[in-house]
Amino acid sequence: MRRRLPPEVRSMLLPSKVHSILESLRNGGGLIFEIENAEPSTGLSLDTIMQHMERETFLEAVGDGPVEYEQRCIICLEEFDNESDLGKLEQCDHKFHFDCIKQWLMQKNLCPVCRRVALEIQPNIPNEYGYFFA
């Protein structure tokens, strides 16, 4: 038969952090998890994006033919307007509003649709100013 330790003894055996969590749960509180360095930033600099992003202008097709698929930016969920400035990813050919994908790539260098690397940056090739990419 197992005996329970008195609460005063149990609290002395538990680390203070664990004790405070258990006390919070007893009082109806929830848990908050902090994740340190869960995923390193893979964002690109604005200069790098501007140098390597392919740009296109969206032109609406005029006619009565069927539209094969809806033309919309998956980041902001807005449809492309005629003459919208688009950014095209070189690895997968997905297209987005240029400003939307630019902001996205400053956080992660991954396609928001297929998760491929968005822009392949060669680290040892100098740009037009003679600087190397980091």
Buried (B, 14 or more C-beta within 10 A) or exposed (E): EEEEEEEEEEBEEEEEEEBEBEEEEEEEEEEEEEEEEEEEEEBBEEEBBEBBBEEEEBEEEEEEEEEEEEBBBBBEEEEBEEEBBBBBBEEBEBBBBBBBBBBBBBEBBBBBEEEBBBBEBEEEEEEEEEEEBE
